[in-house]
Amino acid sequence: MLAPLDTKPLDKAGLFKILNDRFGDGHKALCEIPNPALLQDAQKAAQKIAHAIKNKQKITLVGDYDVDGISSTAIMVDFFRQIPYPLEAIIPNRFNDGYGISPNVLNRVDADLLITVDNGISAIEAAKICAQRGIELIITDHHTPSEILPEAFAIVNPKLSTCQYPFKELCGAQVAWLLLALVKKELHLTIDMKQFLDILSIAIIADIMPLVNINRTLVQEGLKIIMTSTRPSCVIIRDFLNKSTISSEDIAFQIAPRINSAGRLEDASIALEFLTATSVEKAYQQFELLGKLNELRKATEAECTKEALACGNSADNVIVVSGENWHEGVVGIVASRLVEHFRKPAIVLSCKNGLAKGSARSIGEVSIYELIKANEQLLTKFGGHKMAAGLGLLEENIDAFRIALNQTASRLNPDDFVPKDEVIGTLHGDDIDFELLHMLESFEPFGEANLRPRFLLHKAEVVSVKLMGKDKSHSRIEIRQFPHARKTLELIAFRTVFKIPADRKISCSYTVAKNEFNSKISVQLLINKIYK
């Protein structure tokens, strides 16, 4: 990929203006979070839950096996534990149950009231079974609804067209948390809802919610609580990261993948038990298991990614690949890898016994959900939102689906496919200092819709390269930004073995981050992409 050579020089003042302009609506305080009662059906659902508790009815919760679903479930479990009231919590197994409240999961449910978190908006069949069995159903979800909704007592989802909640970009855990705030009010409880912001912030970050408006506020407060909370899982997270402050990127790259690995490779209950552990010993035990699963996930993902990359057709607008032996639990991550490589939306399908199940990831302004929906006649199921989706179809229909999907995508504006993560300017090496680092920290947390700024180095001189890590798979690259410059800069390229090119030049994008090692703090330049 060629470097964007037209990028203009930036100084600190110019950078400050660019970052500050991202927050046209200003900074929200916790007290400015809109009233949960504005969520359609939320008040009705809260009253029903309170009634069930008062009348000692049996309540069952069904979550999801990703970080958002596990976090949603953990918040509900902790809340009910503090009432206290018995709550049966079920997270479906990806391999045995499939997604959400499937008929298979309902076979294990014996309840008066069933509540979903982070799923249920497409559970038409399951809702019918609940009605037949006399189980009242409350759906809380944030995925995009179809025209036909399940028949339930209440559906709490900010993306319903008739919902009046002013901020739509909520994750599943936020919807559950807001509903519980109303339940607290109905039952006149003294539970402090702020105590759940640690788990909530993990969900918002991991589910790639835009870190603007109330999301930014919740994540900022949640990260602070992680640093001080006595919750055993927070104690373990702090001990593992071993940093004076924890960033959204620490959660996104160090913690979320571990929590996710349980549902991807084995069973999400391992991660749920970590988040809801009542002792540090139990939390540590579960975190160790998550670490081992995450290592296995990495190896499985690397193998699948290699095969998927070889199958991708770079001429397509949307990359669609499938494989017979691909692990169902890693296809979502592999789809993300294909998006990074091809710079296009990607769908990765795992085939078994004539059926294909998979995950989709998008880029830029392309709604992968709408693209898939336009071709739903070829599918057996699908669901999701703008940037990510899940789907199923007959293996024999994969080629027809790929062709139809690309025909639909060809009608989109080409600008929609432009990634949002392009570099924003070039920085002079003299501006890369602790003052710059402090300014960047003032705009954290970084994430979706508030990306950590990426800068360009164009044809910088490579002075030396040293390989790092146990397996020498990371590179430390010393460069001179301009000819005759006295000062050299050091770049870190993780998971990259960089060899000095013949012309001893490098063009790349990079981010500026804080590095903490042996109680010493330094400014670190992390390579994002190396341009050819």
Buried (B, 14 or more C-beta within 10 A) or exposed (E): EEBBEEBEEBEBEBBBEEBEEBBEEEEBEEEEBBEBBBBBBBBBBBBBBBEBBEEEBBBBBBBBBBBBBBBBBBBBBBBBEBBEBEBBBBBBBBBEBBBBBBEEBBEEBEBBBBBBBBBBBBBEEBBEBBBEEEBBBBBBBBBBBBEEBBEBBBBBBBBBEEBEBEBEBBBBBBBBBBBBBBBBBBBEBEBEBEBBBBBBBBBBBBBBBBBBBBBBBBBBBBBBBBBEBEBBBBBBBBEBBEBEBBBBBBBBEBBBBBBBBBBBBBBBBBBBBBBBBEEBEBBBBBBEBBEEBBEBBBEBBBBBBEEBBEEBEEEBBBBBBBBEEBBBBBBBBBBBBBBBBBBBBBBBBBBEEEBBBBBBBBBBBBBBBBBBBBBBEBBEEBBBBBBBBBBBBBBEBBEBBBBBBBEBBEEBEEEBBBEEBEBBBBBBBEBBEEEBBEBBBEBBBBBBBBBBBBBBBBBBBBBEBEBEEEEEEBBBBBBBBEEEBEEBBBBBBEEBEBEEEEEEBBBBBBBBBBBBEEEEEEBBBBBBBBBE
